[in-house]
Each structure stands twice: as structure tokens, then as C-alpha cells.
């Protein structure tokens, strides 16, 4: 994906986007979790901003979802919910 003026960010994002089809082909389920509240754009050069569009794109395809977590203390509950979803799918297959 183009649009960034930051070469390192552009390369990293492009490499990630290019790897998504292989990930989706190999994975049964894909979940992504973004930690923080600084959401950026693909054009951002700030490595601390979340690229929520990219994280959502990674989670699309096979079953899965993107979750944004503002407070790290809520991560255990998020991971527990994901584990329950995965276990529920395993039981129905």
C-alpha cells in the first residue's frame, strides 16, 4: 500500500500487506489486538500509532477479528474471550 512518506513505515507495511494472503491460506483463525489509543493512518511515520486498518485487514479472511484495547489490564479478558471463541469453533467441527 502506498501513501506514506516514511520509507521504513512504507516498507514494513507493504511487506505485511504482501504476507496477508499466505497467512490467510495457512491459518484457520486470525485475531489481531491493537494496544493503545493512538490510531494513525497508513501515511503516519509514528511507530507508536496503531494502523487499525492494517490490523483489521490482517484479521479479515478466515474467521477472526480485530480488537483494540486501550488499557493493557484488559488484555487477559480479551484473550480469554478469543480462547472461548476458538474453543467453541473446535467443538462444532
Phi, psi and omega in degrees: 000137181257180176119348180266149176260001181258110186302315181297317179294317179300313181297314180298315181292317179298316178299320179293313179301319180293334181275346184300314180302319179293322177299312181297324179291328184266343188256143173278324184215140178227123174239142173235146180229125176257130182253120178125177181239005179269095178267134181246194177239165176302338181276354183287143175256005180276112183291351181266355177273144178279135172264082185296328177296319179292316179298323176293318179298320178298319184281343179283157179114263174288170176306146180156189184191161173252133176236136173254130182241124180277318185247122182301337180294344178270356180302316179304319179293321178297313180293325177295317178297319177297316179300319178296319178298315180295317179297321178297320178293320181296324181289333183269355181266000000 
